Amino acid sequence: MQDKNTSADLILKIKELNVKASEQKYLEDVYRSVVESTSDSIYFVDEDCRYLFINNHYLSRLGQPVEQIIGRKYGEFHSQEEDREFSETVRKVFATGESHQLEHRSTRDGKYFFRTFSPVREHSGHGKITGVVVFSKDITEFKRAEDAIRESEQKYRAILENMEDGYQEVDLSGNVIFFNDSILKMLGYSRAEFARMNYRDFIDEVTATEIFQILNEIYETGNPYRGVEIEVIKWDGSKRNVELFISLMKDAKGNATGFRNFIRDITERKRSEETIKRLAYHDPLTGLPNRLLFRDRLNMAIVRAKRNRQYIAVMMLDLDNFKDINDTLGHHVGDQLLQGVGNRMTGLLRRGDTISRMGGDEFLILLPEIKKIEDTHRIVKKIIETFRVHFLIDNRELRITTSIGIATYPKDSEDVDTLIKNADIAMYHVKSSGRNNYKLFNQDMITKTSA
């Protein structure tokens, strides 16, 4: 009996690993495409500053084959001073769990970089730090612009007018006193309109408060502020994401006269980040939360249910005879049917419920904050009933039924993985006993499954 039970568990684990492997391969391809298309250097190191990953842009700077770099320490490719600064920052990230930013000048070619060191944690989001990812942006152009400002006012104006990034100067009250053409193109204002504006006119009130605090700090310390990300309001009311580099302006006597801002449009980068985030937690076919996001939500639901003494139901749905539709009508019809099921279930469930596509023709449903187990019967019957209505795919009426297994918290388990596994076992028993029905998990099912 124990061997059969172990075999059943092994089959379930293999099934889960296959789903995870497919999802992981898709996400890795997306991440690789984004990481390799950027003009910034991106690399990943462990606590001992050994390279674990580098993108092509950074590889080109080191000038050696990747196989001769991975596993070796940062200090093997940089000066002692650079290694000391880098190692100290990595230690701070591991010690504090927070991101750190600093400006760096490379002894290799004298270029300036603005580097962000961010912790990478285990999948739970609250696990231990496993490494540090470094995003290194070349800011040599900005540094040269700043040097040009100090050397020659005329040369400085020419540079600013020809650079792609926006530039503006404001007085101590925030009134615009100088700007280049790039910022006009970015925001859509005419030169006459922008010349009469205050910085508060193209940001919202919350952002204005944030910027005021930053300007006050710059005024008090004299230190520049780099990498400030905000939304600005264009002439037509639409918004753009920008990154600010702000520094203090002084007159010949050293008195503060205002602030200068370099403004870089990062809207497309932000959209890419949101796309990556969505792909990481959503099924690409149906747009539903994937297994990773479902586990996170189930884990949070368990915490709330334990605090509020409520119940949770986890449902595993499998579409009956779905393979026949795929085989006879084609995968494009099967895909549309899966999308239709996802849309129908989303419209049926409560606002706080979650439906997730596990993979293939299997779906997971999370029903949090249930006051009594009996409510689960009413909801699952409604789900089965809605499948009686046909799905219209390519002007063809398709009818399909579903088999549903249910596990409840805390009766069946207080563990995320066990609740999902028990719902799967209950669904298997529905399949074995005729389909188009539902069953609540009980411990006898494990014995029957093993037998």
Secondary structure as UniProt FT lines:
FT   HELIX           2..37
FT   STRAND          41..45
FT   TURN            47..48
FT   STRAND          50..54
FT   HELIX           56..62
FT   HELIX           66..68
FT   TURN            69..71
FT   HELIX           74..76
FT   HELIX           80..96
FT   STRAND          100..105
FT   TURN            107..109
FT   STRAND          112..121
FT   TURN            123..124
FT   STRAND          129..138
FT   HELIX           140..151
FT   HELIX           153..162
FT   STRAND          166..171
FT   TURN            172..173
FT   STRAND          175..179
FT   HELIX           181..187
FT   HELIX           191..195
FT   HELIX           199..202
FT   HELIX           205..221
FT   STRAND          225..233
FT   TURN            235..236
FT   STRAND          239..250
FT   TURN            252..253
FT   STRAND          256..265
FT   HELIX           267..281
FT   TURN            284..286
FT   HELIX           291..308
FT   STRAND          311..319
FT   TURN            320..321
FT   HELIX           322..329
FT   HELIX           331..348
FT   TURN            351..352
FT   STRAND          354..359
FT   TURN            360..361
FT   STRAND          362..370
FT   HELIX           374..386
FT   TURN            387..388
FT   STRAND          391..393
FT   TURN            394..395
FT   STRAND          396..398
FT   STRAND          402..409
FT   TURN            410..412
FT   HELIX           416..432
FT   TURN            433..434
FT   STRAND          438..440
FT   HELIX           444..450
//
